[in-house]
Amino acid sequence: MAEAEFSTRIESDQPLVVDRTMSWNVQSGYGAHAETAVTAPALTWYFAEGSTVGGFNLFYLLQNPNTSPAQVRVRYLRPTGAPLEKMYTLLPTSRSNIWVNVEDFPGLGKALAASDVSGVIEVTNDQPIIVERAMYLDVTGETFGAGHESAGITAAATEWFLAEGATGPFFDLFALVANPGTTDAQVEATYLLPEGTVLVLPYTVAANSRFNIWVDLAHPALANTAVSTIIRSVNGVPIIVERAMWWPEGGWYEAHNSPGATTTGTKWALAEGEVGGARGVDTYILLANTSTTDGQVKVTLLFEDGSSAERMFTVTARSRFNVDTRHEFPETANRRFGAIIESLGATPAQLVVERAMYWDARGKTWAAGTNALGTKLR
C-alpha cells in the first residue's frame, strides 16, 4: 500500500503487545507519532486534548469494524460555552476521518476553526467502533511539521497517572483535562519530581469543558524539571486526562502526546524501542513510582534476534525516573527492542510506565519524537 488511508487489526494465537509508529516525509522523517494498540472496540470514546488555534489541524479517525453502518454522535467540548454536537454515519468495515477545523454547524458555520476542543464520541445504534485523534502543526517549509496522536479513552475516571513530563528551556509541558459531565470538577494535580519532592496544586474544571494546565508556568518549582503527575477529581466528578509535550520552546517543530493511565501496576510492557540505526534514535523508558516506598525495578529488553538484556534500578518513592537505554544498555547500539518493566520485592512499588523516542532530521535536534503509554501486564 504505497499511498492509502487504512486501519489495522492484528490477531494472534498468543498474547501480544502492539504499538504503531507513523513518520512522515519519506526522505527525512522529520515528524512522527506513536500509540499503543487498543484491544477492543467500544460504544463511547473520549479525548481531552485537541486544538485548532494558531495553525493546528485536528482530526478524529474512526474505524467501524462491523458489517453494519455505525451512527455516531460527536460532542465537542470547548473551554467556555455550550458543547456543539453533530451526527455522522460510518460505513461498514471502513475508516473515516473528521477534520474538526472545517466542520460546519447550522447557523454557526465553522465554529471550531480556532478553538481548543475536547471530544466525546458516542455510537447510537450499538455498533462498537475504535477512535483515535491526530493533531498537526504546520512549520515553515514543512507541512504537518509537528504532530502527535493518541487513541481515545473509553471511560472517564476520578484518578489519572502520567509518567512522562519535562519542562525547561527545551520542552513545553501541558496536562489536558476534559470534564464531560454536568457538574464542575474540583481537581488536584500532584506533581512528582525526580528527587521525591511532591507538589500539589488545585484547579476547577467547569462542566462540559476542556481545561489546559501549562505545567511550566504552574509553579516556580515546575519551570525546569522532569516530572510525573497524578490528577484526581476530589469531588468525585469523572474526568479525562492526557499529556502533551511540544518542543523546542519558542518555536515548536515537534510534539508527542499520551493519555493518562487510570491504574498503576507492577509489570508493564513496551512493544517498541530503538537506539541508533539510520535515524540515530534515542529511546527513554519513563517510570512513575506512586508508592510511598522506594521501588526495586527490573528492566528487561527483548531484541529481535531473541536475546535479552536486563538491569536493576532503584526508583525513589513518589518520584519520576528515567531509563536512558542508550547509556544504561550499551548492547542496544543500532538495535530495536521491546521491554518488560517489573517492580520486585515482597511489597512491590506501584508503577506507571511510558516510552519516548526521538531522532534528529534536517539539522534539527529531535526533529521527530513519539511517546506511548505502556501496556499493563499486572
C-alpha positions in Angstrom: 0.0 0.0 0.0 2.2 2.8 -1.3 -0.4 5.5 -0.7 -3.5 4.6 1.3 -5.5 5.5 4.4 -6.3 2.4 6.4 -7.0 0.9 9.9 -5.3 -2.3 11.1 -6.5 -5.3 13.1 -3.9 -7.8 14.5 -4.9 -11.2 15.7 -2.7 -13.9 17.3 -3.0 -17.3 19.0 -0.6 -15.9 21.7 -0.9 -12.7 23.8 0.9 -9.8 22.2 1.7 -6.2 23.0 1.3 -4.0 19.9 2.4 -0.4 19.2 2.2 1.6 16.0 4.6 4.3 14.8 4.0 6.6 11.9 6.5 9.0 10.5 6.1 11.4 7.6 8.3 12.8 4.8 9.8 9.7 3.4 13.2 11.3 2.7 14.0 12.7 6.1 11.3 11.5 8.6 11.1 14.9 10.1 7.9 14.1 12.1 6.4 11.1 13.8 3.8 9.9 16.3 3.1 6.5 18.0 0.4 4.8 20.0 -0.3 1.6 21.9 -3.0 -0.6 20.3 -6.4 -0.9 21.8 -7.8 -4.4 22.5 -11.5 -3.9 21.6 -14.0 -1.5 20.0 -16.4 0.4 22.3 -19.5 2.5 22.1 -18.1 5.6 23.7 -14.7 7.3 23.3 -13.3 10.5 25.0 -10.5 12.9 24.2 -9.1 15.6 26.5 -6.6 17.1 24.0 -7.5 19.0 20.8 -7.0 22.4 19.3 -7.4 24.2 16.0 -5.9 27.5 17.3 -2.8 29.0 15.7 -2.3 26.7 12.8 -3.2 23.4 14.4 -5.1 20.8 12.4 -7.3 18.4 14.4 -8.6 15.1 13.1 -10.7 12.3 14.6 -10.0 8.9 13.0 -12.8 6.4 13.3 -12.8 2.7 12.4 -16.0 0.8 12.0 -15.1 -3.0 12.1 -18.7 -4.1 11.8 -20.7 -5.3 8.8 -23.4 -2.7 9.5 -23.2 1.1 9.5 -22.5 2.9 12.8 -24.4 6.0 13.7 -22.1 8.3 15.7 -22.7 11.5 17.7 -19.7 13.7 18.4 -20.0 16.2 21.2 -17.3 18.9 21.0 -16.4 20.5 24.4 -14.9 24.0 24.3 -13.2 25.9 27.1 -16.3 28.0 27.5 -19.8 27.9 26.1 -22.2 25.1 25.4 -20.9 21.9 23.6 -21.5 21.5 19.9 -23.0 18.3 18.5 -23.0 16.6 15.1 -24.1 13.2 13.8 -22.1 11.1 11.4 -22.6 7.7 9.6 -19.7 5.3 9.3 -19.9 2.8 6.5 -19.4 -0.9 7.3 -15.8 -2.1 7.7 -14.5 1.4 7.0 -12.0 4.0 8.2 -13.4 7.6 8.4 -11.8 11.0 9.1 -13.3 14.0 10.7 -11.3 17.2 10.1 -12.5 19.2 13.0 -11.3 22.6 11.7 -13.7 22.6 8.7 -16.8 21.0 10.3 -19.8 23.2 9.6 -22.6 23.7 12.1 -26.0 25.1 11.1 -26.2 28.8 11.9 -22.6 28.9 13.3 -20.5 28.0 10.3 -17.0 26.6 11.1 -17.4 27.3 14.8 -14.4 25.1 15.7 -12.0 26.7 13.2 -10.0 28.4 16.0 -10.8 26.8 19.4 -9.4 24.4 21.9 -11.7 21.4 22.0 -12.2 18.0 23.7 -14.4 15.4 22.2 -16.9 12.8 23.2 -17.8 10.2 20.5 -20.8 8.1 21.1 -22.4 5.3 19.0 -26.1 5.5 19.0 -27.0 2.2 17.3 -25.0 -0.5 19.2 -22.2 -0.9 16.6 -18.9 -0.5 18.6 -16.1 1.4 16.9 -12.4 2.4 17.5 -11.5 6.1 17.6 -8.1 7.9 17.6 -7.2 11.6 17.4 -4.3 13.2 15.4 -3.2 16.8 15.7 -0.6 18.5 13.5 1.0 21.9 13.3 2.4 23.3 10.1 6.0 24.5 10.5 7.8 26.8 8.0 8.7 24.7 5.0 7.2 21.5 6.4 3.6 20.5 6.0 2.5 18.9 9.3 6.0 19.7 10.6 4.9 18.8 14.2 2.3 16.4 15.3 1.0 13.9 17.9 -1.6 11.2 18.0 -3.5 9.1 20.7 -6.2 6.5 20.9 -9.4 7.6 22.6 -10.3 6.7 26.2 -13.3 4.6 26.8 -14.3 5.7 30.3 -14.0 8.8 32.5 -12.4 8.3 35.9 -11.5 10.3 39.0 -7.8 9.5 39.1 -5.2 9.6 36.3 -1.5 8.9 36.2 1.1 10.5 33.8 4.6 9.0 34.0 6.3 11.3 31.4 6.8 15.0 31.7 9.6 17.6 31.3 9.8 21.3 31.3 12.6 23.8 31.0 14.4 25.6 28.1 13.5 22.9 25.6 10.2 21.4 26.4 6.7 22.9 27.0 4.5 20.5 29.0 0.7 20.5 29.1 -1.8 18.5 31.1 -5.2 18.4 29.3 -8.4 17.8 31.3 -11.9 17.3 29.9 -15.0 17.3 32.1 -17.8 15.6 30.1 -20.3 15.8 32.9 -22.8 18.4 34.1 -21.1 19.3 37.4 -17.8 21.2 37.8 -14.8 19.1 38.8 -12.6 20.1 41.7 -9.2 18.8 40.7 -5.8 18.3 42.4 -2.7 17.8 40.4 0.1 16.1 42.3 3.5 16.6 40.7 6.2 14.0 41.5 9.7 15.4 41.0 12.9 13.2 40.4 14.3 13.5 43.9 11.0 12.7 45.6 9.6 16.2 46.2 5.8 16.3 45.9 3.9 19.5 44.9 0.0 19.6 45.0 -1.9 22.3 43.1 -5.8 22.8 42.9 -7.8 23.5 39.8 -11.5 23.8 38.8 -12.6 22.3 35.6 -16.1 23.5 34.5 -18.8 21.2 33.5 -18.8 20.2 29.8 -15.5 21.8 29.1 -11.8 21.4 28.1 -9.1 22.7 30.5 -5.4 23.2 29.9 -2.6 23.2 32.6 0.6 24.7 31.2 2.8 22.9 33.7 5.9 25.0 33.1 4.0 28.1 34.3 2.0 26.5 37.1 4.7 26.9 39.9 8.3 28.0 40.0 9.4 24.5 41.1 7.9 23.2 37.8 9.7 25.6 35.5 12.7 23.4 34.7 12.3 19.8 35.8 11.4 16.3 34.9 8.0 15.5 36.4 5.3 12.8 36.7 1.8 13.8 37.5 -1.2 12.4 39.3 -4.5 14.2 38.6 -7.5 13.5 40.9 -11.0 14.7 40.9 -11.5 15.3 44.6 -15.3 15.9 44.4 -15.9 12.6 42.6 -16.7 14.1 39.2 -15.2 11.8 36.5 -12.8 13.4 34.1 -10.5 12.6 31.1 -6.7 13.4 31.2 -4.0 13.5 28.6 -0.5 15.0 28.5 1.2 16.8 25.6 4.8 18.0 25.2 5.9 20.4 22.5 9.5 21.4 21.6 11.6 23.5 21.3 10.3 26.3 23.5 9.5 29.4 21.5 9.4 27.7 18.1 7.7 24.3 18.2 8.6 21.8 15.5 7.6 18.6 17.1 5.4 17.1 19.8 4.2 13.9 21.4 1.1 13.0 23.5 -0.3 10.2 25.6 -3.5 9.5 27.5 -3.2 9.0 31.2 -3.4 5.6 32.9 -6.2 5.1 35.4 -4.5 2.3 37.3 -0.9 1.6 38.5 0.8 -1.8 38.2 3.8 -3.9 39.0 4.6 -5.2 35.5 4.4 -3.3 32.2 5.4 -4.0 28.6 6.5 -1.8 25.7 6.4 -3.1 22.1 8.9 -0.6 20.6 12.3 0.8 21.3 15.4 1.5 19.2 18.9 3.0 19.7 21.0 4.4 16.8 20.2 2.9 13.4 19.9 5.0 10.2 18.0 7.7 12.1 20.1 7.8 15.2 17.2 7.1 17.5 17.2 7.6 21.3 14.7 5.7 23.5 13.8 6.6 27.1 11.7 4.5 29.4 9.8 6.7 31.9 8.6 5.4 35.2 6.5 7.0 37.9 6.7 5.4 41.4 3.4 6.3 43.0 4.1 4.4 46.2 5.4 5.8 49.5 8.4 3.4 49.5 11.3 3.1 47.1 10.9 0.5 44.4 13.3 -2.1 43.0 12.6 -2.3 39.3 13.9 -4.7 36.7 14.0 -3.6 33.1 14.4 -6.4 30.5 15.0 -5.5 26.9 13.8 -8.1 24.3 15.8 -7.9 21.0 14.6 -9.0 17.5 17.1 -12.0 17.5 15.6 -13.5 20.6 18.3 -12.3 23.0 17.7 -10.1 26.0 19.4 -7.8 28.5 18.3 -6.7 32.0 19.3 -4.1 34.6 18.1 -3.3 38.1 17.2 0.2 39.2 16.1 1.8 42.5 13.2 4.2 41.9 12.7 6.7 44.8 9.3 6.8 46.4 6.8 9.2 44.9 9.1 10.2 42.1 9.7 10.3 38.3 12.5 8.1 36.9 14.1 8.0 33.5 15.9 5.0 31.9 18.2 6.2 29.1 18.5 3.0 27.2 21.5 4.2 25.1 23.6 4.8 28.2 22.2 2.1 30.6 22.2 -0.7 27.9 25.3 -0.3 25.6 24.2 -3.5 23.9 21.3 -1.6 22.3 23.6 0.1 19.8 21.9 0.0 16.4 19.2 -2.4 17.5 15.5 -2.5 18.0 13.8 -4.0 21.0 10.7 -4.3 23.2 10.8 -4.1 27.0 9.4 -5.6 30.2 9.4 -3.4 33.3 8.8 -5.2 36.6 8.6 -4.0 40.2 10.0 -6.6 42.6 10.0 -7.3 46.3 7.6 -8.6 48.9 5.6 -5.4 48.5 6.4 -4.1 45.0 6.1 -0.4 44.3 3.3 0.7 42.1 4.4 2.0 38.8 3.2 3.7 35.7 5.4 3.3 32.6 5.7 5.2 29.3 8.2 5.2 26.4 9.6 8.2 24.5 11.7 8.0 21.3 13.5 10.8 19.5 15.7 11.4 16.4 17.3 14.3 14.5 16.4 15.3 11.0 17.2 18.2 8.7 19.7 19.6 11.1 17.2 19.8 13.9 17.7 18.2 17.3 14.9 15.7 18.0 13.0 16.8 14.9 10.9 13.8 15.4 9.6 12.3 18.6 7.0 9.8 19.8 5.5 8.7 23.1 3.3 5.8 24.1 1.8 4.5 27.4 3.0 1.1 28.3 0.7 -2.0 28.4 0.0 -3.1 32.0 0.5 -6.8 32.4 -0.1 -7.0 36.2 
